[in-house]
Structure formats: structure tokens, C-alpha cells
Amino acid sequence: MNRVKEKFFVGTSGWSYSHWKGVFYPEDWPQSRWFDFYAEKFSTVEVNATFYRTFKDPTYETWRRRAPSGFRYVLKAPKWITHRKYLQDVELEIETFQRSAALLGDTLGLVLLQLAPGTPYDPGRLRKALLAFKDPSRIAVEFRNSQWITEEIRALLQESRSVFCSVDSPEAQLMDWVTSDVAYIRLHGHKQWYGYNYSDQELRHICDLAKKMALLGAQRIYIFFNNDFGGCAPKNALVLQEMLSK
């Protein structure tokens, strides 16, 4: 696995994209071994699939077994929690998801809780949801509505030691909030959702932000590229890794 420094975990949002064949994955590399190829290049992956559907225990157990030493998964919390019930009365769903996530053992890095854009601004609701997890410090929160970017929310995340997800997208700009000893950067595409190719100048800015977060107290910084179209994500992630290693 191509490591940067131990504190920087760089990866992409998923690894099983057919359009990466010939762009990231070699043409003659069997799809059954794509994860092995991916894990040679990156130290982490964000699993978006857990947002859309449930997986049986053997899938989590297989993921755990296939992960090389030091590799970390980040699981996106199910949409039923965030986009159907808007964090309201979700204790049972969180308990069920936690049981599955625990099957990853020490390969589980974080859980990503992405709030739906229409989630009503309600700090109490967010606090209750975070505390429903056994360890709120393992939960990263991504806000898809700027109404949530307040000092009240920043203090709430700091109090629970939950992780603020700094987002770059056509609708959001990266921020340097560090609310625990872990930081999180999620890159959807600066000017275009999911298909944007970051320039070297933009990647240097992201690199500088990650290093600043380390100076602000983050012991681990997760950085994920969610611009998978055209294979931009792995391409950009490899360049950023090289920048962070210098």
C-alpha cells in the first residue's frame, strides 16, 4: 500500500466503478481483484453503498479480511436514518447499523452521517442522534445545508467529540473546523458535482488545508474524492498523496 504519513488517510468514495477500467484499473485486471489493486494505492475508502442498501454479515467479514494492515473503511450511514427519518426516532436503526459496522473490527475508521438538505435545523435532534451511537467520536457529520454551519453546531460537535466534515462542492466551500482529534475532507467537485477534475493548484490548496488541520490538533485526517466520473477521483487522490508526502 502506498502510504503517506500515518495521519493522512487519502482515498475515494467507493472503488467498484466500471468506468475506471483502463483509466485506473489495468484493462487486464479482473474485477474480482479491483479492491486489492485499490488497497495497494490507498489507505482508506468511503463506502457509499451502505447508504443505499443493507449488506449481510458475510460481506462485512469479507471486507475486514481483505483489508491490508492499517487500512480503514468509512461507512456512510443508511439513508433511512438521514434522508427518510431526518434523524428523528432513529435509535433502533442506528443500533442495527452499528451491529453490522462492528463486524469490520479495527478496519472501521468512521461512520459518515450525511444530513439531508431538508433536515430541519434542530441541534437537539442532532445531539440525540449522535449520542445514540456507542462512540460519537467515531461519527463524522456532513451538512448539506448552510443553515447548520453555526457556532452552536460547532460547539455541539466539540462537546461530543464528533467529526466535522469539511465539504467542497458547487454549493459549499472548504472550512478549517477541527472539532476533535480527527478531521474529514470530502471533495465532490469544485465547480461540477462528481465529474470535476481538480487542478494541481486546487489540490495544493487542499493539501495546505489538511496540514493546517493537523496543526489545529487533528491526529488523523481523512480525505475522500467523490468525483468518480471519468476516473477523476483516483487520479486526483494519487496526486494529493504525493503532495502530502513532501
BELLIN-V851785 format. One record per pair of residues at least 12 apart in sequence whose ideal C-beta (glycine too) atoms are under 10 Angstrom apart, sorted by the first residue. I is the first residue (numbers start at 1). J is the second residue. If there is no record, write none. Layout:
# BELLIN-V851785
i:I j:J
i:I j:J
This chain:
# BELLIN-V851785
i:1 j:38
i:1 j:39
i:1 j:40
i:1 j:41
i:1 j:42
i:1 j:43
i:1 j:67
i:1 j:68
i:1 j:69
i:1 j:70
i:1 j:71
i:2 j:39
i:2 j:40
i:2 j:41
i:2 j:42
i:2 j:43
i:2 j:238
i:2 j:241
i:2 j:242
i:2 j:245
i:3 j:42
i:3 j:43
i:3 j:70
i:3 j:241
i:3 j:245
i:4 j:42
i:4 j:43
i:4 j:210
i:4 j:221
i:4 j:223
i:4 j:240
i:4 j:241
i:4 j:242
i:4 j:243
i:4 j:244
i:4 j:245
i:4 j:246
i:5 j:214
i:5 j:221
i:5 j:244
i:5 j:245
i:6 j:43
i:6 j:70
i:6 j:219
i:6 j:220
i:7 j:181
i:7 j:182
i:7 j:183
i:7 j:210
i:7 j:211
i:7 j:213
i:7 j:214
i:7 j:218
i:7 j:219
i:7 j:220
i:7 j:221
i:7 j:244
i:8 j:43
i:8 j:44
i:8 j:183
i:8 j:207
i:8 j:210
i:8 j:211
i:8 j:213
i:8 j:214
i:8 j:218
i:8 j:220
i:8 j:221
i:8 j:222
i:8 j:223
i:8 j:240
i:8 j:241
i:8 j:244
i:8 j:245
i:9 j:42
i:9 j:43
i:9 j:44
i:9 j:45
i:9 j:70
i:9 j:71
i:9 j:72
i:9 j:74
i:9 j:109
i:9 j:110
i:9 j:182
i:9 j:184
i:9 j:220
i:9 j:221
i:9 j:222
i:9 j:223
i:9 j:224
i:10 j:41
i:10 j:42
i:10 j:43
i:10 j:44
i:10 j:185
i:10 j:206
i:10 j:210
i:10 j:221
i:10 j:222
i:10 j:223
i:10 j:224
i:10 j:225
i:10 j:236
i:10 j:237
i:10 j:238
i:10 j:239
i:10 j:240
i:10 j:241
i:10 j:242
i:10 j:243
i:10 j:244
i:10 j:245
i:11 j:38
i:11 j:39
i:11 j:41
i:11 j:42
i:11 j:43
i:11 j:44
i:11 j:45
i:11 j:46
i:11 j:71
i:11 j:72
i:11 j:73
i:11 j:74
i:11 j:109
i:11 j:222
i:11 j:223
i:11 j:224
i:11 j:225
i:11 j:233
i:11 j:234
i:11 j:237
i:11 j:241
i:12 j:24
i:12 j:38
i:12 j:41
i:12 j:42
i:12 j:44
i:12 j:45
i:12 j:46
i:12 j:48
i:12 j:187
i:12 j:223
i:12 j:224
i:12 j:225
i:12 j:226
i:12 j:227
i:12 j:228
i:12 j:231
i:12 j:232
i:12 j:233
i:12 j:234
i:12 j:235
i:12 j:236
i:12 j:237
i:12 j:238
i:13 j:45
i:13 j:46
i:13 j:47
i:13 j:48
i:13 j:74
i:13 j:76
i:13 j:112
i:13 j:186
i:13 j:187
i:13 j:188
i:13 j:194
i:13 j:224
i:13 j:225
i:13 j:226
i:13 j:227
i:13 j:228
i:13 j:233
i:14 j:38
i:14 j:45
i:14 j:46
i:14 j:47
i:14 j:48
i:14 j:49
i:14 j:76
i:14 j:224
i:14 j:226
i:14 j:228
i:14 j:233
i:15 j:34
i:15 j:35
i:15 j:37
i:15 j:38
i:15 j:39
i:15 j:41
i:15 j:42
i:15 j:45
i:15 j:46
i:15 j:47
i:15 j:228
i:15 j:233
i:15 j:234
i:16 j:31
i:16 j:34
i:16 j:35
i:16 j:38
i:16 j:45
i:16 j:49
i:17 j:34
i:17 j:228
i:17 j:229
i:17 j:230
i:17 j:231
i:17 j:233
i:17 j:234
i:18 j:31
i:18 j:34
i:19 j:228
i:19 j:229
i:19 j:230
i:19 j:231
i:20 j:34
i:20 j:37
i:20 j:38
i:20 j:228
i:20 j:230
i:20 j:231
i:20 j:233
i:20 j:234
i:20 j:235
i:21 j:34
i:21 j:231
i:22 j:231
i:23 j:230
i:23 j:231
i:23 j:232
i:23 j:234
i:23 j:235
i:24 j:37
i:24 j:38
i:24 j:41
i:24 j:228
i:24 j:231
i:24 j:232
i:24 j:233
i:24 j:234
i:24 j:235
i:24 j:237
i:24 j:238
i:25 j:37
i:25 j:38
i:25 j:231
i:25 j:234
i:33 j:66
i:35 j:62
i:35 j:63
i:35 j:66
i:35 j:67
i:35 j:71
i:36 j:66
i:36 j:68
i:38 j:71
i:38 j:234
i:39 j:66
i:39 j:67
i:39 j:68
i:39 j:70
i:39 j:71
i:40 j:68
i:41 j:234
i:41 j:237
i:41 j:238
i:41 j:241
i:42 j:71
i:42 j:224
i:42 j:225
i:42 j:234
i:42 j:237
i:42 j:238
i:42 j:241
i:43 j:67
i:43 j:68
i:43 j:70
i:43 j:71
i:43 j:72
i:43 j:109
i:43 j:222
i:43 j:241
i:44 j:67
i:44 j:70
i:44 j:71
i:44 j:72
i:44 j:73
i:44 j:74
i:44 j:107
i:44 j:109
i:44 j:110
i:44 j:220
i:44 j:222
i:44 j:223
i:44 j:224
i:44 j:237
i:45 j:63
i:45 j:67
i:45 j:71
i:45 j:72
i:45 j:73
i:45 j:74
i:45 j:75
i:45 j:109
i:45 j:224
i:46 j:72
i:46 j:73
i:46 j:74
i:46 j:75
i:46 j:76
i:46 j:109
i:46 j:110
i:46 j:112
i:46 j:140
i:46 j:184
i:46 j:186
i:46 j:222
i:46 j:223
i:46 j:224
i:46 j:225
i:46 j:226
i:47 j:60
i:47 j:63
i:47 j:73
i:47 j:74
i:47 j:75
i:47 j:76
i:47 j:101
i:47 j:104
i:47 j:112
i:48 j:74
i:48 j:75
i:48 j:76
i:48 j:112
i:48 j:114
i:48 j:224
i:48 j:226
i:48 j:228
i:49 j:75
i:49 j:76
i:50 j:73
i:50 j:74
i:50 j:75
i:50 j:76
i:50 j:77
i:50 j:78
i:50 j:79
i:50 j:97
i:50 j:100
i:50 j:101
i:50 j:111
i:50 j:112
i:51 j:75
i:51 j:76
i:51 j:77
i:51 j:78
i:51 j:79
i:51 j:80
i:51 j:81
i:51 j:82
i:51 j:83
i:51 j:112
i:51 j:114
i:52 j:76
i:52 j:78
i:52 j:79
i:53 j:78
i:53 j:79
i:54 j:78
i:54 j:80
i:54 j:96
i:54 j:97
i:54 j:100
i:55 j:75
i:55 j:100
i:55 j:103
i:56 j:100
i:57 j:99
i:57 j:100
i:57 j:103
i:58 j:103
i:59 j:100
i:59 j:103
i:60 j:73
i:60 j:75
i:60 j:99
i:60 j:100
i:60 j:101
i:60 j:102
i:60 j:103
i:60 j:104
i:60 j:105
i:60 j:107
i:60 j:108
i:61 j:103
i:61 j:104
i:61 j:105
i:62 j:103
i:63 j:75
i:63 j:103
i:63 j:104
i:63 j:107
i:63 j:108
i:64 j:103
i:64 j:104
i:64 j:105
i:64 j:106
i:64 j:107
i:64 j:108
i:65 j:105
i:65 j:107
i:66 j:107
i:67 j:104
i:67 j:105
i:67 j:106
i:67 j:107
i:67 j:108
i:68 j:107
i:69 j:106
i:69 j:107
i:70 j:106
i:70 j:107
i:71 j:106
i:71 j:107
i:71 j:109
i:72 j:104
i:72 j:106
i:72 j:107
i:72 j:108
i:72 j:109
i:72 j:110
i:72 j:220
i:72 j:222
i:73 j:101
i:73 j:104
i:73 j:107
i:73 j:108
i:73 j:109
i:73 j:110
i:73 j:111
i:74 j:108
i:74 j:109
i:74 j:110
i:74 j:111
i:74 j:112
i:74 j:138
i:74 j:140
i:74 j:184
i:74 j:186
i:74 j:222
i:74 j:224
i:75 j:97
i:75 j:100
i:75 j:101
i:75 j:104
i:75 j:108
i:75 j:109
i:75 j:110
i:75 j:111
i:75 j:112
i:76 j:110
i:76 j:111
i:76 j:112
i:76 j:113
i:76 j:114
i:76 j:140
i:76 j:142
i:77 j:90
i:77 j:93
i:77 j:94
i:77 j:97
i:77 j:98
i:77 j:101
i:77 j:111
i:77 j:112
i:77 j:113
i:77 j:114
i:77 j:115
i:77 j:129
i:77 j:133
i:77 j:139
i:77 j:140
i:77 j:141
i:78 j:90
i:78 j:93
i:78 j:94
i:78 j:96
i:78 j:97
i:78 j:100
i:79 j:114
i:79 j:116
i:80 j:93
i:80 j:96
i:80 j:97
i:81 j:93
i:81 j:94
i:81 j:96
i:81 j:97
i:81 j:113
i:81 j:114
i:81 j:115
i:81 j:116
i:81 j:129
i:81 j:132
i:82 j:112
i:82 j:113
i:82 j:114
i:82 j:115
i:82 j:116
i:82 j:119
i:82 j:129
i:82 j:141
i:82 j:142
i:82 j:144
i:83 j:114
i:83 j:115
i:83 j:116
i:83 j:117
i:83 j:118
i:83 j:119
i:83 j:144
i:84 j:116
i:85 j:116
i:85 j:119
i:85 j:129
i:86 j:115
i:86 j:116
i:86 j:118
i:86 j:119
i:86 j:120
i:86 j:122
i:86 j:125
i:86 j:129
i:87 j:113
i:87 j:115
i:87 j:116
i:87 j:119
i:87 j:120
i:87 j:122
i:87 j:125
i:87 j:126
i:87 j:127
i:87 j:128
i:87 j:129
i:87 j:130
i:87 j:132
i:88 j:119
i:88 j:120
i:88 j:122
i:88 j:125
i:88 j:128
i:88 j:129
i:89 j:125
i:89 j:128
i:89 j:129
i:90 j:125
i:90 j:128
i:90 j:129
i:90 j:132
i:91 j:128
i:91 j:129
i:91 j:131
i:91 j:132
i:91 j:133
i:92 j:132
i:93 j:129
i:93 j:132
i:94 j:111
i:94 j:113
i:94 j:129
i:94 j:130
i:94 j:131
i:94 j:132
i:94 j:133
i:94 j:134
i:94 j:139
i:95 j:132
i:95 j:133
i:95 j:134
i:97 j:111
i:97 j:133
i:98 j:111
i:98 j:132
i:98 j:133
i:98 j:134
i:98 j:135
i:98 j:138
i:101 j:133
i:101 j:138
i:102 j:134
i:108 j:138
i:109 j:138
i:109 j:140
i:109 j:182
i:109 j:184
i:109 j:220
i:109 j:222
i:110 j:137
i:110 j:138
i:110 j:139
i:110 j:140
i:110 j:162
i:110 j:163
i:110 j:165
i:110 j:182
i:110 j:184
i:110 j:220
i:110 j:222
i:111 j:133
i:111 j:135
i:111 j:136
i:111 j:138
i:111 j:139
i:111 j:140
i:111 j:141
i:111 j:163
i:112 j:139
i:112 j:140
i:112 j:141
i:112 j:142
i:112 j:163
i:112 j:165
i:112 j:184
i:112 j:186
i:112 j:222
i:112 j:224
i:113 j:126
i:113 j:129
i:113 j:130
i:113 j:133
i:113 j:136
i:113 j:139
i:113 j:140
i:113 j:141
i:113 j:142
i:113 j:143
i:113 j:162
i:113 j:163
i:113 j:165
i:114 j:140
i:114 j:141
i:114 j:142
i:114 j:143
i:114 j:144
i:114 j:165
i:114 j:167
i:114 j:186
i:115 j:129
i:115 j:141
i:115 j:142
i:115 j:143
i:115 j:144
i:115 j:145
i:115 j:148
i:115 j:165
i:116 j:143
i:116 j:144
i:116 j:145
i:117 j:143
i:117 j:144
i:117 j:145
i:117 j:146
i:117 j:147
i:117 j:148
i:117 j:171
i:118 j:144
i:118 j:145
i:119 j:143
i:119 j:144
i:119 j:145
i:119 j:147
i:119 j:148
i:120 j:145
i:120 j:147
i:121 j:143
i:121 j:145
i:121 j:147
i:121 j:148
i:121 j:150
i:121 j:152
i:121 j:153
i:122 j:148
i:123 j:148
i:123 j:150
i:123 j:152
i:123 j:153
i:123 j:155
i:123 j:156
i:124 j:156
i:126 j:141
i:126 j:143
i:126 j:148
i:126 j:153
i:126 j:156
i:126 j:157
i:126 j:160
i:126 j:162
i:127 j:153
i:127 j:156
i:127 j:157
i:127 j:159
i:127 j:160
i:127 j:162
i:129 j:141
i:130 j:156
i:130 j:157
i:130 j:159
i:130 j:160
i:130 j:161
i:130 j:162
i:131 j:160
i:131 j:162
i:133 j:160
i:133 j:162
i:135 j:160
i:135 j:161
i:135 j:162
i:136 j:157
i:136 j:159
i:136 j:160
i:136 j:161
i:136 j:162
i:136 j:163
i:136 j:180
i:137 j:160
i:137 j:161
i:137 j:162
i:137 j:163
i:137 j:179
i:137 j:180
i:137 j:181
i:137 j:182
i:138 j:161
i:138 j:162
i:138 j:163
i:138 j:180
i:138 j:182
i:139 j:157
i:139 j:160
i:139 j:161
i:139 j:162
i:139 j:163
i:139 j:165
i:139 j:180
i:139 j:182
i:140 j:157
i:140 j:162
i:140 j:163
i:140 j:164
i:140 j:165
i:140 j:166
i:140 j:179
i:140 j:180
i:140 j:182
i:140 j:183
i:140 j:184
i:140 j:186
i:140 j:222
i:141 j:153
i:141 j:156
i:141 j:157
i:141 j:160
i:141 j:162
i:141 j:163
i:141 j:164
i:141 j:165
i:141 j:179
i:141 j:184
i:142 j:163
i:142 j:164
i:142 j:165
i:142 j:166
i:142 j:167
i:142 j:172
i:142 j:184
i:142 j:186
i:142 j:188
i:143 j:164
i:143 j:165
i:143 j:167
i:143 j:172
i:144 j:167
i:144 j:169
i:144 j:171
i:144 j:172
i:145 j:171
i:145 j:172
i:146 j:171
i:146 j:172
i:146 j:173
i:149 j:164
i:149 j:167
i:149 j:172
i:149 j:175
i:149 j:177
i:153 j:177
i:153 j:179
i:154 j:175
i:154 j:177
i:154 j:178
i:154 j:179
i:155 j:179
i:156 j:179
i:157 j:177
i:157 j:178
i:157 j:179
i:157 j:180
i:158 j:177
i:158 j:178
i:158 j:179
i:158 j:180
i:159 j:179
i:160 j:179
i:160 j:180
i:161 j:179
i:161 j:180
i:161 j:181
i:161 j:182
i:162 j:179
i:162 j:180
i:162 j:182
i:163 j:177
i:163 j:178
i:163 j:179
i:163 j:180
i:163 j:181
i:163 j:182
i:163 j:183
i:163 j:184
i:163 j:218
i:163 j:220
i:163 j:222
i:164 j:176
i:164 j:177
i:164 j:178
i:164 j:179
i:164 j:180
i:164 j:182
i:164 j:183
i:164 j:184
i:165 j:177
i:165 j:179
i:165 j:183
i:165 j:184
i:165 j:185
i:165 j:186
i:165 j:222
i:165 j:224
i:166 j:178
i:166 j:183
i:166 j:184
i:166 j:185
i:166 j:186
i:166 j:187
i:166 j:206
i:166 j:209
i:166 j:210
i:166 j:213
i:166 j:221
i:166 j:223
i:167 j:184
i:167 j:185
i:167 j:186
i:167 j:187
i:167 j:188
i:167 j:226
i:168 j:185
i:168 j:186
i:168 j:187
i:168 j:188
i:168 j:189
i:168 j:190
i:168 j:191
i:168 j:196
i:168 j:198
i:168 j:202
i:168 j:205
i:168 j:206
i:168 j:209
i:168 j:225
i:168 j:226
i:168 j:227
i:169 j:186
i:169 j:187
i:169 j:188
i:169 j:189
i:169 j:190
i:169 j:191
i:169 j:192
i:169 j:193
i:169 j:194
i:169 j:196
i:169 j:226
i:169 j:227
i:170 j:188
i:170 j:189
i:170 j:190
i:170 j:191
i:170 j:192
i:170 j:193
i:170 j:196
i:171 j:188
i:171 j:193
i:172 j:186
i:172 j:188
i:173 j:190
i:174 j:186
i:174 j:187
i:174 j:190
i:174 j:205
i:174 j:206
i:174 j:209
i:174 j:210
i:175 j:209
i:176 j:208
i:176 j:209
i:176 j:210
i:176 j:212
i:176 j:213
i:176 j:215
i:176 j:216
i:177 j:213
i:177 j:216
i:178 j:212
i:178 j:213
i:178 j:214
i:178 j:215
i:178 j:216
i:178 j:217
i:178 j:218
i:178 j:221
i:179 j:216
i:179 j:217
i:179 j:218
i:180 j:217
i:180 j:218
i:180 j:219
i:180 j:220
i:181 j:217
i:181 j:218
i:181 j:219
i:181 j:220
i:182 j:213
i:182 j:217
i:182 j:218
i:182 j:219
i:182 j:220
i:182 j:221
i:182 j:222
i:183 j:209
i:183 j:210
i:183 j:212
i:183 j:213
i:183 j:214
i:183 j:216
i:183 j:217
i:183 j:218
i:183 j:219
i:183 j:220
i:183 j:221
i:183 j:222
i:183 j:223
i:184 j:213
i:184 j:218
i:184 j:220
i:184 j:221
i:184 j:222
i:184 j:223
i:184 j:224
i:185 j:206
i:185 j:209
i:185 j:210
i:185 j:213
i:185 j:221
i:185 j:222
i:185 j:223
i:185 j:224
i:185 j:225
i:185 j:240
i:186 j:222
i:186 j:223
i:186 j:224
i:186 j:225
i:186 j:226
i:187 j:202
i:187 j:203
i:187 j:206
i:187 j:223
i:187 j:224
i:187 j:225
i:187 j:226
i:187 j:227
i:187 j:232
i:187 j:233
i:187 j:236
i:187 j:237
i:187 j:240
i:188 j:224
i:188 j:225
i:188 j:226
i:188 j:227
i:188 j:228
i:189 j:225
i:189 j:226
i:189 j:227
i:189 j:228
i:189 j:229
i:189 j:232
i:189 j:233
i:189 j:236
i:190 j:202
i:190 j:205
i:190 j:206
i:190 j:227
i:192 j:227
i:192 j:229
i:192 j:232
i:193 j:226
i:193 j:227
i:193 j:229
i:194 j:225
i:194 j:226
i:194 j:227
i:194 j:228
i:194 j:229
i:194 j:230
i:194 j:232
i:194 j:233
i:195 j:227
i:195 j:228
i:195 j:229
i:195 j:230
i:195 j:232
i:195 j:233
i:196 j:225
i:196 j:226
i:196 j:227
i:196 j:229
i:196 j:230
i:196 j:232
i:196 j:233
i:196 j:236
i:197 j:227
i:197 j:229
i:197 j:230
i:197 j:231
i:197 j:232
i:197 j:233
i:197 j:235
i:197 j:236
i:198 j:225
i:198 j:227
i:198 j:232
i:198 j:233
i:198 j:235
i:198 j:236
i:198 j:237
i:198 j:239
i:198 j:240
i:199 j:236
i:199 j:239
i:200 j:236
i:200 j:239
i:200 j:240
i:200 j:243
i:202 j:236
i:202 j:240
i:203 j:225
i:203 j:236
i:203 j:237
i:203 j:239
i:203 j:240
i:203 j:242
i:203 j:243
i:203 j:244
i:204 j:239
i:204 j:240
i:204 j:243
i:206 j:223
i:206 j:225
i:206 j:236
i:206 j:240
i:206 j:243
i:206 j:244
i:207 j:223
i:207 j:239
i:207 j:240
i:207 j:241
i:207 j:242
i:207 j:243
i:207 j:244
i:207 j:245
i:207 j:246
i:208 j:243
i:209 j:221
i:209 j:223
i:210 j:222
i:210 j:223
i:210 j:240
i:210 j:243
i:210 j:244
i:211 j:243
i:211 j:244
i:214 j:244
i:221 j:244
i:223 j:236
i:223 j:237
i:223 j:240
i:223 j:241
i:223 j:244
i:224 j:237
i:225 j:237
i:225 j:238
i:225 j:240
